[in-house]
Amino acid sequence: MATEEDAPLVIGKINGVFGVKGWIKVFDYARVRGDVLQHRRWLLGKSNQWSERKIEAGQIHGKGVIAKLEGCDDRDSAAALLGSEIAVWRDWLTPTQGGQYYWFQLEGLAVRNLTGESLGWVTGLMETGANDVLVVEAGIEEHGAKDQLQRLIPYIESVIKDVDLTGRQITVDWEVDF
């Protein structure tokens, strides 16, 4: 059985056709519009059936991204790709510099504070404009009922003290009752 680490990382979706020569419109999931074009090949898929395709050309166009795939030479072949997810294998990604991480690397990590108390696990991240925020969830049991407690912890240097991908844990300067 394939693990999540073996699964392709979805980075966008084909959401339209552009012109009559096989160009497609791409919804880019990257923080910076156009980053999807850094990859010279994509995995295209629907329902987790992936096929590798090479990119002949691509560019930012208006508020979106357009691309031309090898073998996609007319509007009909482009239309056949509508709704396909765009993914890459994780080993195709550019390695990060020290102290930098892809969001998918942080999701699922346990979060503990400086005194070792568990705050839960990272279920997602979000951008706020000022800084990124870890979405941390923990199951709590109170009066026999089980609830989910959600914490929003700023991803800033004064709060994030250590990220240990191997140990699958993030240490933060954050109190349990904050």
C-alpha positions in Angstrom: 0.0 0.0 0.0 1.3 3.4 -0.9 2.1 5.9 1.8 1.5 9.6 1.7 5.2 10.1 1.2 5.0 8.0 -2.0 2.0 10.0 -3.4 2.6 12.8 -5.9 2.3 16.4 -4.5 -0.5 18.3 -6.2 0.6 21.7 -7.2 -2.2 22.9 -9.5 -5.2 22.1 -11.7 -6.1 22.5 -15.4 -9.1 24.8 -15.4 -9.5 26.0 -19.0 -8.3 26.0 -22.6 -6.4 29.0 -24.1 -6.7 29.5 -27.9 -6.8 26.8 -30.6 -3.2 25.5 -30.5 -3.4 23.2 -27.4 -2.6 25.7 -24.7 -4.2 25.2 -21.3 -5.1 27.5 -18.4 -3.7 26.5 -15.1 -4.8 27.2 -11.5 -1.5 27.4 -9.7 -1.6 26.4 -6.0 1.8 27.9 -5.3 2.2 31.0 -3.1 3.8 32.8 -6.0 1.8 32.7 -9.2 3.8 31.0 -11.9 5.9 28.8 -9.6 4.1 25.8 -11.2 6.1 26.5 -14.3 9.4 25.9 -12.5 8.9 22.2 -13.2 9.7 21.1 -16.8 7.5 18.1 -16.4 4.2 17.4 -14.6 2.1 14.5 -13.6 -1.4 14.9 -14.8 -4.2 12.9 -13.3 -7.8 12.4 -12.4 -8.7 9.9 -9.7 -5.1 9.2 -8.8 -4.3 7.9 -12.3 -1.1 9.8 -13.2 0.7 10.3 -16.5 3.9 12.3 -17.0 3.8 15.2 -19.5 6.6 17.6 -20.6 6.0 21.3 -20.7 6.9 22.9 -24.0 6.2 26.5 -22.9 4.4 28.4 -20.2 3.9 31.9 -18.9 2.0 34.1 -16.5 -0.9 35.5 -18.5 -3.0 38.2 -16.9 -4.1 36.9 -13.5 -3.4 33.3 -14.4 -0.9 30.9 -15.9 -1.0 29.3 -19.3 1.0 26.3 -20.6 1.6 24.3 -23.7 2.2 20.6 -23.1 4.1 18.3 -25.5 1.6 16.4 -27.7 -1.3 18.7 -26.9 -1.6 20.5 -30.2 -5.2 21.5 -30.6 -8.2 22.8 -28.6 -9.8 19.4 -28.4 -6.8 17.7 -26.9 -6.5 20.6 -24.4 -10.2 20.3 -23.5 -9.7 16.6 -22.8 -7.4 17.6 -20.0 -9.9 19.9 -18.2 -10.2 19.1 -14.5 -6.9 17.2 -14.4 -4.8 17.8 -11.3 -1.1 18.8 -11.8 1.4 17.1 -9.5 5.1 16.4 -9.1 7.0 13.7 -7.4 8.5 15.0 -4.1 12.0 14.2 -5.3 11.5 16.6 -8.2 11.2 19.5 -5.8 14.1 21.9 -5.3 15.8 21.2 -1.9 15.1 23.8 0.7 17.7 25.8 2.5 18.4 25.4 6.2 15.4 26.4 8.3 13.0 26.4 5.3 10.4 23.8 4.7 7.6 23.0 2.3 4.2 23.2 4.0 3.5 19.5 3.3 6.6 18.6 5.3 5.1 20.3 8.4 1.6 18.8 8.2 1.2 15.9 10.6 4.1 16.9 12.9 3.5 16.8 16.6 3.7 20.2 18.4 5.1 20.5 21.9 6.0 23.6 23.9 9.3 24.3 25.7 8.1 22.4 28.8 7.3 19.3 26.7 3.5 19.6 26.9 1.7 18.4 23.8 -0.3 21.0 21.9 -1.5 18.6 19.2 -0.4 18.1 15.6 -0.2 20.4 12.5 -3.3 19.9 10.4 -2.6 22.8 8.0 -1.0 26.1 7.5 -2.4 29.4 6.3 -1.1 32.8 5.1 -2.2 35.9 6.9 -0.2 38.5 5.0 2.1 39.3 8.0 3.3 35.7 8.5 2.3 32.1 8.1 0.3 30.4 10.8 0.3 26.7 11.9 -3.1 25.2 12.4 -2.7 22.8 15.3 -5.4 20.5 16.5 -5.7 18.4 19.6 -8.4 16.0 20.8 -9.6 17.0 24.3 -11.9 15.0 26.6 -14.1 16.9 28.9 -17.0 15.6 30.9 -17.0 12.4 28.9 -17.3 14.2 25.5 -14.4 14.3 23.0 -13.9 17.6 21.2 -11.2 19.0 18.9 -9.3 22.0 20.1 -7.8 24.2 17.4 -4.9 26.5 18.0 -3.4 29.0 15.6 0.3 29.4 16.2 2.3 32.1 14.3 5.1 30.6 12.3 7.7 33.2 13.4 11.2 32.9 14.7 10.3 34.0 18.3 7.7 31.2 18.5 9.1 28.3 16.4 12.1 27.1 18.3 12.9 23.8 16.5 11.6 21.8 13.6 12.7 18.1 13.6 11.4 16.4 10.5 13.1 13.1 11.4 11.6 13.1 14.9 8.3 14.5 13.4 8.0 17.2 16.0 8.0 21.0 16.2 9.0 22.7 19.4 7.3 26.1 20.1 7.4 28.8 22.7 3.6 28.7 23.3 1.6 28.0 26.4 -1.1 25.2 26.6 -3.8 27.6 27.7 -3.0 30.4 25.3 
